[in-house]
Amino acid sequence: MRICVPAAAGSILALAFAVGLSRAEVGATWSPTQATTISGGKLQMIGNDPDPIGGNVWSRFSAVGSAIVVLNPEGAANGDGDPSILSDPAHGWFVAAWSRNSVSGFDVVVSRFASGGWTTPQVVVDETVNALDPQLVVDAAGVVHMFYWHDGASAQVLEVRSTDLDTWSAPTVVSQPGEVACRPSGAVYQDVLRVAYEVHEFGFGNSPRKVVLARYDGSAFVTEVVAMTNNLGTVFPQVHSHAGRLWVDWVDAENGSAGEVAWTRLDGTGHWEPIHYLPFASYAEREYFARGTVRMQAISP
């Protein structure tokens, strides 16, 4: 089965193949006669790996020497984390960020696609603890924000930003003091930067867990609790902004490979609507059917 997933901003096209373990190829093509046109691809074999660093998310599918310039072809062997990709034609950005494995743990690196090739990965986050699951988002002013989290008992969500993808700010802690927070997802809605993440109320790995959404007010991140869940698996809340709508979805229940995706959206008065639930019977159904259905329902009148 081959599933075409709608592209994100720019020209990224995600193609999914529902077989085997979770693996992906990230690559791009570039035309020297159309220097501003970059086409990118992410080929995904759908599986179920709840570990944020599964070590099996990189693999080469295209032939060596093909038109696709593959990013990080040794990522699977190295045990690197899954990439976040940002395409912004208005600013000429086609960039990927991921957690790269090293002898001292996981650091976050960034690579840009320019003039027909990927740049040497730049270390953006190099800390004594693992930096995981970077998520890229660009705001209305063209500033690129990257959210990530520290694992462990004192897990927290952080953010760095850049105006040129060469120099990055010092990390800012997004989550609140004392919160055990992880797995961020960012979006911009009505020109305001937002980030969703999960909070483990009684220590990492325990429940209940909060689904939190924070917005940047120009000087700090202001948080609100969107929902609570007893899911002991990966909640991984995602915030989305499209067609004038803002919504958050998350994995509310899991039993093996089956469970429920929950979601809510902001109404016209600035309040969250009642929570809706969609069942899924497999990882593939969760990520591509349930969350795809949520998207269609969320942008409907």
N, C-alpha and C positions, 0 to 999 in steps of 0.2 A: 504494500500500500504506500502511495506517495501523497503527501499532503503539502499543499502550498499555503504558507502562512503569510498574511499581509505584511508588506514591508514597513519598517519603521521610517522616521523622517529621513529623506534622502533616498538612496537607491539600494539599500540592503534588501536582499531577498533571502528568506529562510526557507530551506527545503527540508522536510522531515521524512524519515524512512522508519516505519514502525517495526523494527526488528532488533533483536539482540540487545547488547549493552549500550549504555549511553556514550556515544562518541560524536565528535564534531570536527569538521574542517572549516577553518576560517581563511578566506583568501580574498583577493581583489584583482580586478583587471583595470587597465588604464590605457586611454588612447592618446598618443603623442600629438595628434592633430586636434584633439579636444581636451586640452589640459585640465579643464575644470570638471570633466565628466569622469567619475570613478564608479565602477560597478563592483559591488561586493557580494560575497556569498557566505552563508553559514549552512553547511550540510550537517544535519543532525540525525543520528540513529537513536530512536527513542528507547530509553530503558528506565530503570528506577534505581537511583543511587542517592539516598538521603544525605550522605556525607557531603558537607560543603566542599571538601577537597577529596574527590573520588579517585583522582589519578587516571581516569579513563575517558576524559572528555575531549581529548585531542586525538585525531587520527587523520591520515591523508587518504583522500578518495580520488582526487584528480591525478592524472598521469604526470610524472616528472617532465618538465619542459612544456606543459600545456599553457594556455593563456592565463590560467589562474595562478597568481603569486601567493603561495600559501604562507600564512603567518604561523610561526612557532611550530614547525613540523616535528620537533623533538619534545613537544609538550607532554605527550602521553608517557614517554619513557622517563621524563623528568618528574612526573606526578604533579603537574601544574593544575591550577584551578580553572574553572570555566571563564571565558572572556565576556566582558561587556563591550559592546560596539556602539560607537556614536558616529553618525553621519550627518553633517550639517553643510549642505552645498552653499548656503548663503555666506558662510565664513570659510569655505574650502576645507572643512575638516573631515577626515575619515580616520578614525582612531580607535584603537582597542586597548583595554586594560585588563589585567588578570593577576592572580596571585601566583607568583613563581616560587617553586620549591628550591631551597638551598640548604646547606649544611646547618645553617642557624635558624631555619624555619621558613615561613612564607612571607615574602615581601611583595608589594604591589609594583608592577612595572607597566609602562605605557609605550606603545609603538604607533607611529603614524604611517599611513600609506601616502607616499609622495613620489612623483616622477617615476612611476613604474615599479616601486619597490617599498618594502617595509623598512622603517628606520630601526637601528639597533635599539632594543628595549631599554628605556630609561627607568631607573629605579626612582619611584616617587615616594614610596613609603618603605622605610627601612628601620624597623623597630625591634625591640627585644622580644616582643610577643608576635604571634602569628597575625598577619593582616589578611582578611579573607573577603571574598565576594565583592570586589569593587563594582560599583554601579555608576555609570557616567550619565550626566544630563547637562544640557546647555540652557541658560536662561535667556530672557529677552534681550539682555545687553551683550550677549555673546560670551559671557563668562562660563567656562566649563567647571562643573562641580563633580567631584568624585566622592561617593560615600563608600565606606567599608566598615568592618567591625573587627574588634579584637576577640579572640576566643578565650575560653577559660572561665573560672569562677567569677571573675570581675569583668565579664564581657561588656563592651560598650560600643556604640556607633559613633563614628567620626566622619569628618569631611575635610577635604582639601580642595582648593580651587586654583584656576589658572586662566589668564587672558590670552595666552599664546601657545599653550601646551609645551612650553620649554621650561618655564619657571613656575613653581607651585608654592602655595602658601603653607605656613605651618598648620598642622592639624588642629581642627576645632572639634570639641566634643559636642555631639548633637544630643545624645541621650542625657537624661537627668542624673544628678548625683545619686548613687545608690541603686540605680536601675541596672538590672542584668539584661542587656539589650543586644540584639543581633539581627543579621540579614536585612539590610536596608534596601529600599527601592525608591528612586526619586522621580519627580515629574514637576512641570511648571504649569500652574493653572491661574489664569487671570494675572499673569506676570508675576506671580508669587511662587517662590521655590517651596516645594513640599517634599517630605521624605517619610515613608512608612517603614516601620520595623516592628519586631516582636519583642516583648518584655517578659522574662520568666520571673514570675512574681515571687516564687519561693526557692530561687537558686537555679542555675543553669541545668536544663533537662527536666525540671519539674513543672507541674501545672498547678493552678490555672495560669494562662498566659494572656497578656494584653496585646491587642492590635492597636498600635499607637501611630498617629499621624502628627508630624511636626511641620510647622510652617516658619519660614524665615521672615522676620519682621523688619529686617534692615540692620539689626544689631545682634539678634540672638534667635535661637530656635524656640518657638512656643509650641508646647505639646498638648495633645488631647487624646483621650482614650476613645477609640472608635467602637471596640468590641472586646469581649472576653471569650476565651475558648479553653476547653480542657484537653485539646489535642496534645498528646505527648510526642508526636512526630514533628516534622518540619512544617511550621506554620507558614513561613515565607510570605508575608503580606506584600502585595504589590499595589502601588498607587498609579493611576492612569488619568491622563487628561486628553480628551479628544472630543471634537465636535461640540465644544462648549460645555462638556460634562466632566465632572470629577468623581471618580469612584475608587474604592479600595476592595480588593478581593484577597482571600486567604484560604489555606487548607484548614478547615474547621474540624474534620474528623478523618481518621485513617484506621483501617483494619486490614493489614497486609497491603495489597495494592488497591483496595477499594476505599471509598469514603465519600466526603462531601466538601465541595467548595462553597464558601459563603461570601457574600458581597453586599455592599451598600453604597449608595451614591448621595452626593450632596444635592438637596432640592433647591428650588428657587429662592427660598427664604434663608438659606445657609444652615439648614438642619439636615441631619442624616436620616435617610428613609429607613423603614423597617428592613431588617436583614433578610436576604433571600438565600436559598440553599439549592445547590444542584448536585445530584449524586454522580459519582464516577466509579467505574469498575476496574480501571487500570491507570497506570501512569500516563500513557498516551492519551487516554480519554480525558484525564484530568487536565493536562496541559493544553491540548489542542481542541477538544470538544467543549468541555465544561467552561474553561476560561475564555474560549472563543465565543461561546454562547453568552457568557456574562458581558463581554464587550458589546455584542450586538444589542442586548437588552439595555445596557447602561446608556448607550447613545441614542436610544429610542425616546420619543417624546413621553 
